Amino acid sequence: MSRLLIIIGLVIVAVGLLWPWLTRVGLGRLPGDIMIERGNFTLYIPITTGLLLSVLLSVTLWLVNR
């Protein structure tokens, strides 16, 4: 269990450090991500980005536990 938590923490840190580069590539603005801007209010719901990251994390953890 501790190994899994360490890996999850490292993945979160890596995504945080790479986020500026990932947004330039297009991650975070994929088709299916909902963004509503009205005046000084912005609502952002990253549905497709969340699904993609979930699949990548699932595959990574599956490979680590294999």
C-alpha positions in Angstrom: 0.0 0.0 0.0 2.8 2.4 0.8 4.4 1.7 -2.6 1.2 2.6 -4.3 0.8 5.9 -2.4 4.4 6.8 -3.3 3.8 6.2 -7.0 0.6 8.2 -6.9 2.4 11.0 -5.2 5.2 11.0 -7.8 2.7 11.0 -10.6 0.9 14.0 -9.2 4.2 15.8 -8.7 5.2 15.0 -12.3 1.9 16.2 -13.7 2.2 19.4 -11.7 5.7 20.1 -12.9 4.9 19.3 -16.5 1.5 21.1 -16.6 2.7 24.3 -18.4 4.2 22.1 -21.2 1.2 19.8 -21.3 -1.2 22.8 -21.8 0.9 23.9 -24.8 0.6 20.4 -26.3 -3.2 20.6 -25.9 -3.9 18.6 -22.8 -6.6 20.4 -20.9 -8.2 21.8 -24.0 -9.3 18.5 -25.6 -12.6 18.1 -27.4 -15.1 17.1 -24.7 -13.7 19.5 -22.1 -16.4 22.0 -21.2 -15.4 25.6 -20.6 -18.0 28.3 -19.9 -16.9 31.9 -19.6 -19.4 34.6 -18.6 -18.1 38.0 -17.4 -15.9 37.4 -14.4 -17.0 33.7 -14.0 -15.3 30.7 -15.6 -16.4 27.1 -15.3 -14.1 24.5 -16.5 -15.0 20.8 -16.5 -12.2 18.6 -18.0 -14.2 15.5 -18.9 -12.0 14.2 -21.7 -8.7 15.2 -20.1 -9.8 13.4 -16.9 -10.7 10.2 -18.8 -7.4 10.2 -20.6 -5.4 10.7 -17.4 -7.4 8.0 -15.7 -6.6 5.5 -18.5 -2.9 6.4 -18.4 -2.8 6.1 -14.7 -4.6 2.8 -14.8 -2.2 1.4 -17.3 0.8 2.7 -15.4 -0.4 1.1 -12.2 -1.2 -2.1 -13.9 2.3 -2.3 -15.4 3.9 -1.5 -12.0 1.9 -4.2 -10.1 2.5 -6.8 -12.8 
